Amino acid sequence: MRSRDRRTEVESVEHARRPGKPNKGFALIAAIALLGTLLSGCGTPESSADDSGGTAPKGDVTLVIGAYSVVKDSVQDIIPLFQKKWKEETGQTVTFQESYEASGTQARAIVGGFEADVALLSLEGDIDKLTKAKLVDKDWKDKPDGGMITRSVVAIGTREGNPLGIKNFADLAKPGVKVLYPNPKTSGGAQWDINAIYGAGLKESERETGQKDPAFAKAFLESVHANIESLDKSGRASMAAFEYGVGDALVTYENELLTRNKQGGKYEVIVPDDTILIENPAAVVDANVDKHGTREVAEAFVDFLWSQQAQKVFAENGFRPVNDAVYKEFASDYPVPPGLFDIKYLGGWKEVRESLYSKRGVWYQVLAGI
């Protein structure tokens, strides 16, 4: 394990699938689960019984984070701030173990045995998987902002100068445009991307007919997907491919593009008039913190994610903060698109999972060409 500022970063290596080879998805999840078992034993604190019958840490403590790939930069900036605050308040040193993966893969790994104390995932549905597995309590949404720690919007990244003149999702369907976005089977970010394109189709149909037309929206999505150049495993993997020169346009989180430009990239960030509001949750993994005796510090860390300090870090890394005071400070950096819609416009996550991502859903019909 490689140390960095008293914390260990654990990242799984992405392997390309080769024709004729078995699917390594299960092996990857199993590897993360095994890694979680090793991490949970690395720096485990002494513990004593607390009033609730659980355990409370004494001395130093290790906290295991399971997060989706895109939030990595922000989390690694926030961790030292929390470590300093916690040390000053309690005298206790917190060491962090971190795993970053596509959101869906991360959720499945936690369900499969990766003992994360805290989960930061791309979408509500991935936390719901942990709730269904009885790892996260059903009241996780009682936190501020319904348990959502960041917001963003789905945007389009183009090459410097926007040589193809792309302004909206419809332009991605033009002949010859090579498009990138990740696979919604593995990536929560990809589900946001597909939701945005499909929802933009619904918005266009409303303008033309006065009502939402799912058939029009499906055809709209099909026209964009016809130009897909690569379906990667995660939003971060799609961004890496784009950086290597693959494709003309990348559909991704606005914050991912802003972060890359901050680091020296020269991409145009196109926010379509019709796009979706992204909301990303965090939750304590109750079953694991009770097992590890880390509930107090895990809950404090999750609460810290809503602090002005942490929200400012998110804003500086391209996320739209949920803290009102911080948002006002950065409002000029994050104008609201005129046709912005949220997941409720599509019927909510339960409806979206059924209508778009079930085996008979729109997305799989698009893939199958039916």
N, C-alpha and C positions, 0 to 999 in steps of 0.2 A: 504493500500500500504506500502511496506517495503522499507525504504530509504537505500541507500548505496552510500557514497561519493556524496551527493546532487543529486543523480539520483534514479529513481525508475525503478526497473526491473519487467517487466510483462511477465510471462510465462504461457501459457495455460497448463492445466494438461491433459495428454494423457490418454484416457480411452480405454480399450480393447473392441472391438465389440463382442457381444455375440450372438450366434445363436438364431434366432427368435426375436431379438430386432431390432427396427428401426435404420436406419443409422443416426448417430449423427453428420455427417460431416456438414450439414447445420447449426445445432445448434451451433457447434463450431465456424463456420465462423460468425454467428450472434452474438455470445458472444464476439468475438474479435472486431467486428464492434461496438458493444455497448461500449466496453471498450475503443475503440478509441475515441468515443464521450465524454466519461468521462475524458479521458486523455487530450483531446484538451481544456477542460475547467479547467484543473488543472494547475495553474500557468500561465494562459494566460496573456501576457504582455499588458500594455497600448500600444496604437498605434496611429499613426498620418499619414495623407495622405502624400505619397511621390510623386515625379514628374511624375511617371508612372501611377498615379491614384490608386495604390494599397496602402498597409499600411506598415509602417516601425516600428519596435518595439522600445519602450523607456523603460528604466529600465531593469529588469531581464526578461529572456525569457525561455520558455520551448520548447524543440525540441523532436518530437516523431519519434522514429526509428522503422521501421518494417523490420526485418531481418530474413534470413534463419538460421536454428538452428546451423549449423556447424561453423558459423563465430562468434558466441557469445563470446568466450574467447578473440578473437582479438579485437572486438568492445569495450569490457569492459576495455581492456588495453589502447585503443586509446582515449577513451572519456576524461579521466583526462588530457591527453596531450593537447587536443584541448581546454578544458575548461580553462586551464592555459594560453594558447596562446591567446585565445579570450579575456579573462579578462585583460591581459596585454595590448592588442591592443585597446580595446574599453571601458574597465571599466565595461563591462556587464557580469553578471553571467548567465551561461547557465545551466539549469537543463535538464537532459535527461530522457525521458520515453522510455522504451525498450520493444519490443515484439519479441520473437523468436519462429519460427514455421517452419515446412517443407515449402520449397520455394513455391510450388504450392498452399498450403493452405494459406500462407501469402499473395500471390498475389490475391487470390480470396477474402480474407478478406478485403484488401484495396479497391478492386473493389466494394465490398459489403458495404463499409461505414466506415471501420477503417481508421481514419484520420492521417495516417503516413505522416510526412514531408519528410522523406528520406526512400528510399527502398534499401536494400542490399539483392539481391536475387541470387539464384544459377545459373540461366541461362538466356540468352538473351530473350528467349521466354516468361518468366514470366514478364519481364519489358514490352515486347510487349503487354501483356494483359492490362497493365496499360495505355499504349499508345492508344490502341483500345478503352478503356473506357474514353479517353480524360482527363486522370488524369496526364499523363506525356507527355511533348512536344515531337514531333517526332525527334527533333534535339539532343536527349540525348546522342547519340553516337558520337557527335562532340567533346566530352571530350577526353583527352589523352587515347591512347590505345583502342579507340572505346568504351569508357565508362567502360572498364573492370579494376577492381581495384586489382584483385589477379589472380594467376594461380595455378594450381596443376596438378596432374595426377591421374588417377584411379589406385589404388594399391590393393594388397591382404594382409590382415593381417592373420597371423597364430598364433597358440600357441607357446610358448617359445621353441626354438630349431627346429621349423618347423618339427614336428614328421612325417608328411605325405609326406615330401619332395616336397612340391608344389613350382613350379617355374614359372608357367604361367597359363593363363585362361583354357587351355586345361586340365590341371591337376585337375581342379575343377569338371570335368566330370567323374573322375575315380570312380568306385564303392565304396560306403561307405563314401565318402566325404560329410560332411554336410555343406552346403553353406548358408551364410546370405547376403542379400542386401535388401534395402528398396523398396517400391512399387512406380514405376514411375508415377502412377496415382496421388499420393500426393506429391512426393518428386522429386525436381529437381536433387538432387544428384543421385537418382536412375536412372534418364534418362542418366546421364553421365555414370553410371555403365553399363547400358544396351548398350549404344553406344559403350563403350570400348570393351565389349565382342563381340558384333556383328561386329565391325570394325576389331577386331583381327581375326575373321573368314574370313573377306574379304581379309585381308593381307595374311593369310595362303593359301587361294584359289589362290591368285595372284602368290605366290611362286610355287604352284603345277601346275597351268594351264596357267599362264602368263596374266590372267585377273581376275577382280573382279567377283565373282560368288555369287549373293544374296542367291541362294538356299543353297549353302554350308554354308554361314554365318548364315542363319536361322537354319540349322541343328546343327551348332556349338553352337548357343545360346540355342537351345532346349536341347542339351546334358548337358549343365551346369545347366539350370533351372530344369532339372529332379532331381537334388540333392538339391534343395532349401529346407531349414529347416524352414525359417520364412521370410515373407514379411512384414517389419515394415513400419510405417508411414513416418519416416524421417531417414536421415543418422545418426543423433544423437541417435535415438531410436534403430537402428540396432547395433550401437556401444555399447549401454547400455546392450542389450541382449547378445552380445558377451562377455562383461565383466562379466556377470552373469553366463557364462559357456555354453551358447547355441552355438552349431555349432563348426566346425573345422576351417573354413576359412570365412573371412569377405571381401566382395568387397566394397571398400569405397574410399574416398579421401585420398591421401597420407598424407595430413596435419592432418587429424583426428587421424591417427595412431601415427604419430610423436608426436602430442600433448599428447596423452595418455601415451606414453613411457616417455615423459618428466615429467609427473606427477606420475611416478612410475610404470607404466605398463610394462609388459615384453612380448611384442608381436614382432614377426618377421615381418618386412615390406618388402614385395616382390613387386618390380616394374617390371611387365612383359616387355619383349622386345617390344612387340606390345601393346600399350595402347594409350589412348587419352589424349590430352592436354585439361584440364579444364580451362575455363575462366569465371570469376564471375563478374557481373556488379553491379553498384550502380547508383542511379539517384535521383534527387530532384523530389518529387511529386508535380508538379507545381500547380495543382488545390488546393491542401491543404495548401501549404505555402502562396499562395495569400489570402486564406480565413483566415489563422491564423496571417498573417503579419510577417512571419518568413523567407521570401525568403533570405534575406541577410545572416543570420546565417546558414541556411540550405545549401546554395550554398558554403559558406566558409567551412562547415564541409565536404561536398562531395569533394571539392578541396583538403582539408587536407589529404584525404585518399590516394592521390598520392604523398604526401610529403615523404622525406626520413625518417622522424621520424615515420610516420605511416607504411610505407613500411617495415621498420626494424621490427616493431612489428609483422606484418604479417609473415615475414620471421622467426622470433623467435617462432612463433606459427605453423610453418610447411608449410605455403603457399610459393609458388614460386613468388617472388616479380616481379612486372611489371617495377619498376624503375631500369634502367640499372646499375646505380652505386651500388645500394643495392644488386642487383642480383650478381654482380661481387664479392661482399664481402662474399656472401653465396654460390657461385657457387659449391664449393666442396661438399656441403651438398645436392645438387640437380643435380646429373648427368642426362644427357639427354638420355632416352632410345633409342636404335638404330632404333626401328620401330615406334617411336612416330608419331602420326598423329593428325590432328585437325578436327573440325566439317566439314570443307570444303571437306575432304576426303570422307565423307558420303553424300556430296551434299549440305551441308548447313542446317540450322535449318528448313527452309521451307520444304525442301525435307524430312528431318528426321521426322518432325511432321506428314507428310502424309504417308511416307513409313513404319515407325515403330510404331507410336502412334495413328494413326487414328483408327476408329472402324474396318477397314479392314486391319490394318497394321500388320507387322510381330510380334510385341509384343503380340497383342491380339490373333493372330493365335497360338502363342506358348502357351499362357494361355489356349486356347480352345483345344489344341492338334490337330490342323488341318493344 
